[in-house]
Amino acid sequence: MRNILLSAATVLLAGTTLVGSAHSAELPKGAAPNIVLVHGAFVDQTSWQPVAEILTKKGYNVTLVENPLTSLAADVDATKQALAKQSGKTVLVGHSWGGVVITQAGNDPKVSALVYVSAFAPDVGQSLATLAKSGPATEGTAAIHPDDKGNLYIDPKVFPSAVAADLPPKIAESLANHQLPLNHVAYEAPVDVAAWRDKPTFYVVSTKDKVIAPEVQRHFAAAMKAQTTEVAGSHASLVVHAKEVAAVIEKASLAK
């Protein structure tokens, strides 16, 4: 999975160096210096690599959380461990399932703003299962099925068109065949915190998303009173529209 996503990043970044620790630019005055990126289901943290590369070059300290995807509590714990290592204000960002995670983990006092990218945004008492049932069916959600161990996958035949239609076909197919499953326990777990109620919040709507319908994303953004940006991308817009997504995160770093 890592190699596949890094291949996608390499294609889209046209040979630039991937994220490193060296800062090559000075941040705007008052900007949160830290960015913590939380990935969604079915992929790993390297899905954030193109965005991380852009932000690192601009001087931000970027951390990619590695979610185990075994339960909401486990993913929240992984995110909180990442937050504990930050020094100063931090922007917490989630993609897809990662939106559920940052909703629960984002009440950390270090978190100065939240950014949702094509992400679920539950309120207290809501789970991913609740949100999936309440919104219109999409090609992607209809293709999610459990195996005999209760791990959820997207049908590999549907994955490329539903999740990553604007990625190179070979990469989309490879991602489909090397998915990281989300356990059904995570899918069914409700959040008991809605951090967006107390934090400046931003939302990137992907208008060609076939996993979370664009109208549902707009509903999430409106409910949170989030500053909203739209990109003409699929559910994989964090890769394909990395520049626009990074720009929203930069804006969030200046939120008061």
C-alpha positions in Angstrom: 0.0 0.0 0.0 2.8 2.4 1.0 4.6 1.9 -2.3 1.4 2.3 -4.3 0.5 5.6 -2.7 4.0 6.9 -2.9 3.9 6.0 -6.6 0.8 8.1 -7.0 2.4 11.0 -5.1 5.5 10.7 -7.3 3.4 10.9 -10.5 1.4 13.9 -9.2 4.4 15.8 -7.8 6.4 15.3 -10.9 9.6 14.2 -9.3 9.8 16.6 -6.3 11.3 15.4 -3.1 8.9 13.7 -0.6 8.2 15.1 2.8 11.2 15.6 5.1 12.1 17.4 8.2 14.0 20.4 6.7 12.0 23.6 6.7 12.7 25.8 3.7 10.4 28.8 4.4 9.3 31.0 7.2 5.7 30.8 8.4 3.3 33.8 8.4 3.2 35.6 11.7 0.8 33.9 14.2 0.4 30.7 12.1 0.1 27.4 13.9 3.4 25.7 13.1 2.2 22.1 13.3 -0.1 20.1 11.0 -1.3 16.6 11.9 -2.9 14.7 9.0 -5.3 11.7 9.7 -6.0 9.3 6.8 -9.3 7.5 6.0 -10.3 3.9 5.7 -8.9 1.5 3.0 -5.7 3.5 2.5 -2.7 4.4 4.7 -1.1 7.6 5.8 0.9 8.1 2.6 -2.4 9.2 1.0 -1.5 12.6 2.6 2.0 12.6 1.1 1.4 15.2 -1.7 -0.2 17.6 0.8 2.5 17.0 3.4 5.2 17.7 0.8 3.7 21.1 0.0 3.3 22.1 3.6 6.7 20.9 4.7 8.3 23.0 2.0 6.4 26.1 3.3 7.9 25.6 6.8 5.2 23.6 8.6 6.0 20.7 10.9 3.9 17.9 9.4 3.0 14.6 11.1 1.2 11.7 9.3 -0.9 9.6 11.7 -0.9 5.9 11.1 -4.4 4.7 12.0 -4.7 1.0 12.8 -8.3 1.1 11.6 -9.3 -1.5 14.1 -11.6 0.7 16.2 -12.5 4.3 16.7 -10.7 4.3 20.1 -7.5 2.9 18.5 -7.5 5.5 15.8 -8.2 8.3 18.3 -5.4 7.1 20.5 -3.0 7.1 17.6 -4.0 10.7 16.8 -3.7 11.8 20.4 -0.2 10.3 20.5 0.7 12.4 17.5 -0.8 15.5 19.1 1.2 14.8 22.3 4.4 15.2 20.4 3.5 18.6 19.0 4.9 21.8 20.5 2.4 24.7 20.2 -0.7 25.3 18.1 -1.7 22.5 15.8 -4.1 22.1 12.9 -5.8 18.7 12.9 -6.9 17.4 9.5 -9.0 14.4 8.5 -10.0 12.7 5.3 -13.0 10.5 4.9 -13.2 8.2 8.0 -10.5 10.5 9.4 -13.2 13.1 9.9 -14.8 10.9 12.5 -11.4 10.5 14.3 -10.6 14.2 14.4 -14.1 15.0 15.7 -13.4 12.8 18.7 -9.7 13.6 19.1 -9.8 17.3 18.3 -10.7 18.6 21.7 -7.0 18.6 22.6 -6.0 22.1 23.8 -3.2 22.2 21.3 -5.6 21.9 18.3 -6.3 25.4 17.1 -8.4 24.5 14.0 -9.9 21.5 12.3 -10.0 20.7 8.6 -12.3 18.1 7.0 -11.4 17.0 3.5 -14.2 14.9 1.8 -14.8 13.7 5.4 -17.5 12.5 7.6 -18.4 15.0 10.4 -20.5 13.4 13.1 -22.2 15.1 16.0 -22.2 13.6 19.5 -23.9 10.1 19.5 -23.5 9.6 15.7 -21.3 6.9 14.2 -20.1 6.3 10.6 -22.9 3.7 10.3 -25.5 6.3 11.3 -24.2 8.9 8.8 -24.0 6.3 6.0 -27.6 5.4 6.5 -28.9 8.9 6.8 -27.4 10.2 3.5 -28.2 9.2 -0.1 -26.6 6.0 -1.3 -23.5 6.4 -3.4 -21.6 4.1 -5.6 -18.8 3.8 -3.1 -20.9 3.2 0.1 -23.0 0.6 -1.8 -19.9 -1.3 -2.6 -18.6 -1.6 1.0 -18.9 -5.3 2.2 -17.6 -7.2 5.2 -15.4 -10.3 5.1 -15.9 -13.3 7.4 -13.9 -11.5 10.1 -16.0 -8.4 10.1 -13.4 -6.3 8.2 -15.0 -3.9 5.7 -13.7 -3.4 2.1 -14.9 -1.6 -1.0 -15.5 -4.0 -3.9 -12.2 -3.9 -5.9 -14.1 -3.8 -9.1 -16.0 -0.6 -8.0 -13.1 1.0 -6.1 -11.3 2.7 -9.1 -14.4 4.5 -10.4 -16.0 5.2 -7.0 -12.9 6.3 -5.0 -10.2 7.3 -7.4 -11.6 8.1 -10.8 -9.1 10.9 -11.3 -6.0 8.9 -10.4 -4.0 7.0 -13.0 -6.0 3.8 -13.8 -3.2 1.5 -12.9 -2.7 3.2 -9.5 -6.4 3.2 -8.8 -6.6 -0.5 -9.6 -3.6 -1.3 -7.4 -5.1 0.6 -4.5 -8.3 -1.4 -5.0 -6.4 -4.6 -4.7 -4.3 -3.6 -1.7 -6.9 -2.0 0.6 -6.5 -1.7 4.3 -9.8 -2.7 5.9 -11.8 -0.8 8.4 -13.1 -3.1 11.2 -16.9 -3.0 11.6 -16.3 -2.0 15.3 -15.0 1.3 14.1 -17.8 1.7 11.6 -20.4 1.3 14.4 -18.8 3.3 17.2 -20.4 6.7 18.0 -18.4 9.8 19.0 -19.0 11.2 22.4 -17.2 14.5 21.6 -17.8 16.9 18.7 -14.6 19.0 18.7 -15.9 21.2 15.8 -18.3 22.8 18.2 -15.5 24.7 19.9 -12.8 25.0 17.2 -12.5 27.0 14.0 -13.5 24.6 11.3 -12.8 24.3 7.6 -14.2 21.9 5.0 -13.0 20.9 1.5 -16.0 19.6 -0.6 -15.1 17.2 -3.4 -17.8 17.9 -6.1 -17.2 14.6 -8.0 -17.1 12.4 -4.9 -18.8 9.0 -5.3 -18.2 7.9 -1.7 -19.6 10.8 0.3 -22.1 12.6 -1.9 -21.2 16.3 -2.4 -24.6 17.4 -1.0 -23.8 15.5 2.2 -20.4 17.1 2.4 -22.1 20.5 2.1 -24.5 19.6 4.8 -21.7 18.7 7.1 -19.9 21.9 6.4 -23.1 24.0 7.0 -23.9 22.2 10.2 -20.4 22.9 11.5 -20.5 26.5 10.2 -17.2 25.6 8.5 -15.4 27.9 6.0 -15.9 25.9 2.8 -13.9 25.4 -0.3 -15.0 23.2 -3.3 -12.7 21.3 -5.6 -13.7 19.4 -8.7 -12.3 16.1 -7.6 -13.1 12.6 -6.6 -12.9 11.1 -3.1 -9.1 11.1 -3.7 -9.0 14.9 -4.0 -6.4 15.1 -1.2 -4.0 13.6 -3.8 -5.2 15.1 -7.0 -6.0 18.5 -5.7 -3.2 18.6 -3.1 -2.4 22.3 -3.8 -5.9 23.5 -3.1 -6.2 21.3 0.0 -2.8 22.5 1.3 -4.0 26.1 0.8 -7.1 25.5 3.0 -4.9 24.0 5.7 -2.6 27.1 5.5 -5.7 29.3 6.0 -6.7 27.2 8.9 -3.3 27.6 10.5 -4.1 31.4 10.8 -7.5 30.9 12.4 -8.1 32.6 15.7 
